Amino acid sequence: MYRYTKVHFTKRPEYYDVTLYYSKDGAKLRSSTGVRVLHKHLTSKGTILVTHPTLDQDLQTIHSQQQNIEDIVDSYIDEHGEKPSVDWLEQRLGKGKSKATNKAEPDVPDTAKVIVPDRPSVNVGISVI
């Protein structure tokens, strides 16, 4: 039995995306398993039918990813005595936002900055027929 995560099925127009859900203090982690299930292969109670073509493989993928998150949370609890934050877990899973992408621009002295005069902008639209 899984204590910290739940399997969620997110409805998309053509299929359900299978995600793993974890939360702490109102913050939520929804980690995609990469498994997709067609509408006709999912019951109203959230069970994947045996008619799903890759049932065994997909169940193994879901189980292994869910067990991985559970193991990480268990080891964190053993070490710190409480569940990890969602941000910490995202970083541990490699799904967190990189610090480099959040950085605006490197520190450059004001004398090295180039001033570009304002230019009118033009929007160009492309249509594919």
Residue, then its C-alpha position, 0 to 999 in steps of 0.5 A: m500500500y502506498r502511503y504518500t502518493k496517489v494515482h490520478f487520471t487526468k482527462r485529455p480529449e483523446y485519453y487519460d494521462v496517468t500522474l502520481y500525486y503528492s502533497k505537503d502543506g497545500a503544495k502539490l506535485r503531479s508527476s507524469t508517468g508517461v502512461r496514457v490510457l484510452h477512455k474505453h480502457l478505464t472504468s468509472k472507478g479508476t481501474i485500467l481494463v485488461t483490454h488495454p493493449t500494454l496493461d502489464q508494461d504500463l502497470q509496471t511503469i506506474h508501480s516503479q515510479q510510484q515506489n521510487i517516490e515512496d522510497i525517497v519520501d520514506s528515507y527523508i522521513d527517516e532522516h528528518g522526521e517529517k515529509p519533504s517539501v514539494d520543492w525538495l521532492e521535485q529537485r530530487l526527481g529532477k523535475g524542479k526549475s533550474k536556478a539558471t533559468n530563473k536568473a535574469e541576466p549576469d551582473v554587468p557593469d553599467t558602462a558595458k551595457v549597450i543602449v538600443p533605441d526603441r524601434p517599432s515592433v511588427n507582428v508577423g502571422i503565419s497561417v498553415i493551410 
